[in-house]
Amino acid sequence: MSLAHGVSYLAIPGPSVTPERVLRAMHRTSPNIYEGALPAMMPALVASLKAVARTEHNVTIYITNGHGAWEAALTNTLSRGDRILVPATGRFSHGWAEIARVLGVEVDIMDFGKRDPIDMAALTERLKTDDRGYKAVLAVHTDTSTSLRTDIPAVRAAIDAAGHPALLMVDCMASLGCDRFEMDAWGVDVMLAGSQKGLMTPPGLAFVWFNDKADRARDTANCVTWAWDWRPRAFPKIFSNYFGGTAPTLHLHGLREALDMIEEEGLENVWSRHASLARAVWAAAEHWGTEGTLELNVRQRELRGHSVTAFRAGSERATALRRWCEDKAGLTLGIGLGMTEPDDPAWHHFFRLGHMGHVSAQMILGALATMEAGMKAVGLPHAPGGVVKAAEVIAAEA
């Protein structure tokens, strides 16, 4: 017998829950892609994308996922043989670096592991001794694998303290629309994100925001290709230039609805909601961990992203917990992606809870209660009462 029948909750760290409003907006026949309502909606859609990134500069839309956005950001700014620096805080820092290597870019990685933040003093020193060779510094705002959140203004300060001309490029796949991000105020030159996390739209769209300094790098970048070239997309002469061809028609209607929802709530309120729900998750997890081996991957609260929480179970019962939650109660947790290799027995020691986008207090409290029931069912040692601690946070902050 299973208690999973009913509305399930996909609590992996992306794709996130798609709101009914977004699904309804997408449920329509294909429109005219040459003139009419769809082309007419684009200027306001672009303005909303700039607003959610807090920039007055440029944005491009690609029919791809985050890996495609990585490549678009790199190809428009770099040439083969260029050197870049990647201060790594998890699996996705390394993934972006690997795409750069495939393009013929030389990559230096400063690996800070899976639990610790970038050492800004070390980063500054590396840049000071670089003799201006690095063309870009690549940072991940919130690494989806580790849940580490990088202090992006501090990275900008490190670059500036070194007097270095490198572009600052930031991956916000897991943070945009969840954590505070201020592209212009923080001095970010290139930023990228996707549709399927904080922007609450099904996977299929990715975005690259860039300022004028980054666009000047496009003048000499020899990695750029027709498919990834951001100039026709950011400065289109006709509607199809936005997408390099046929528009992703239904996705655009869904994205418009999702951005409307963010604007109705208010971006500052969206950030605050995510922060409160994250604190509820942490309160439960920290209490559970007072007995047994369960712990949060990121020890310090100020270093944790507000969209995803990575757990270390200390035993293979993490996989048993995930499977129990999904099969018996309708809650799907995320695998411990990037913490170790899938053929390593320790793969089964990790899991993640996504709390991004269209999430509410009742969803998070329900997920935490299900997790606590699952820990009891599969024999994962923990201190009972974590849900009470989470409820106290919600009661205080709602």
Buried (B, 14 or more C-beta within 10 A) or exposed (E): EEEBEEEEBBBBBBBBBBBEBBEEBBEEEEBEBEEEEBBEBBEEBBEBBBBBBBBEBBBBBBBBBBBBBBBBBBBBBBBEEBBBBBBBBBBBBBBBBBBBEEBEBBBBBBEBEBBBBBBBEEBBBBBEEBEEBBBBBBBBBBBBBBBBBBBBEBBBBBBEBBEBEBBBBBBBBBBBBBBBBEBBEBBBBBBBBBBBBBBBBBBBBBBBBBBEBBBEBBEEBEBBEEBBBBBBBBEBEEBBBBBBEEBBBBBBBBBBBBBBBBEEEEBEEBBBBBBBBBBBBBBBBBBBBEEBBBBBBBEEEEBBBBBBBBBBBBBBBBBBBBBBBBBBBBBBBBBBBBBBEEEEEBBBBBBBBBBBBBBEBEBBBBBBBBBBBBBEBBEBBBBEEBBEBBBEBBEEBE
